Amino acid sequence: MNSNSIDREELKSVLTEVLAENPSYFKSILTEILEEHKVIETKENSERASKIRKMIQEDFDRYDQIFKSLA
């Protein structure tokens, strides 16, 4: 897929909507994409992946009230 063919603002809007409606669903999708593209390793493979997942979770916990206010 050519990233130039995707309207950035439209993509941002869709992602924001999914995030506002269901942060845990968004998190699972994001983690899955990162694993598929080898940005992070699968759950079974790495301490590094565990640290990244922990950082993602901390960010979601940190901004939980903001996510809720967007919903």
N, C-alpha and C positions, 0 to 999 in steps of 0.2 A: 504494500500500500504506500502510496506517495503521501508523505506527511504534508506536502504543500496543498494537497487537494482537500484537506480537512480544515474547516474554518476553526481557528483557535478559540475564538469567543464562544462558538457553539459547543465545542468540546468541553471547554471550561464550565459552561452553563450546565451541561448534562452531568458532568462529574460532581459539581457542587450540589445539584439536586439529589443525586444518589447519596452523597455524603450526608446531606441534611436529613434525608428520609431514613437512612439505615447505616450508621457509621461502621458497624461491625461487618456488614455485607461489603461495604466499600473496602475495608481493611483486608478482608479475605480475598477479594478480587485483586487488589494491589499486590498482596503477597504472592498470589498465584502467578501473576504476570511476571513479577521479579524472579520467581523461581524458574518459570518457563524460559526466560531469556538469560538465565544463568547470571543474573545480577546478584542474586543470593542463591545459596545452595538449598536443596530440599531439606525439610525438617529433620530427616534422619541423618544428614551428612555432616553438619558442621557446627562448631561452637560459634563461629562467625555469624552464621545464619541466625543462630539463637540470639546473639547480641543485637543484630539488626531488627529481628522481630520484637525484641524487648524495647528497643528505641522507638519503633513504630507504635507499640502499645503505649509507651510513656507519653508520646505526642498525642495519641488519641485520648488518653486519660487527662492530660493537661488541658486540652482544648474541648473537653466534653461539653462544658456549659455553652460554649460558642456553637458547637454542632447542634445542641438542643435548641438554642435560640434561633438558629437558621430554619429549623423545621417548622 
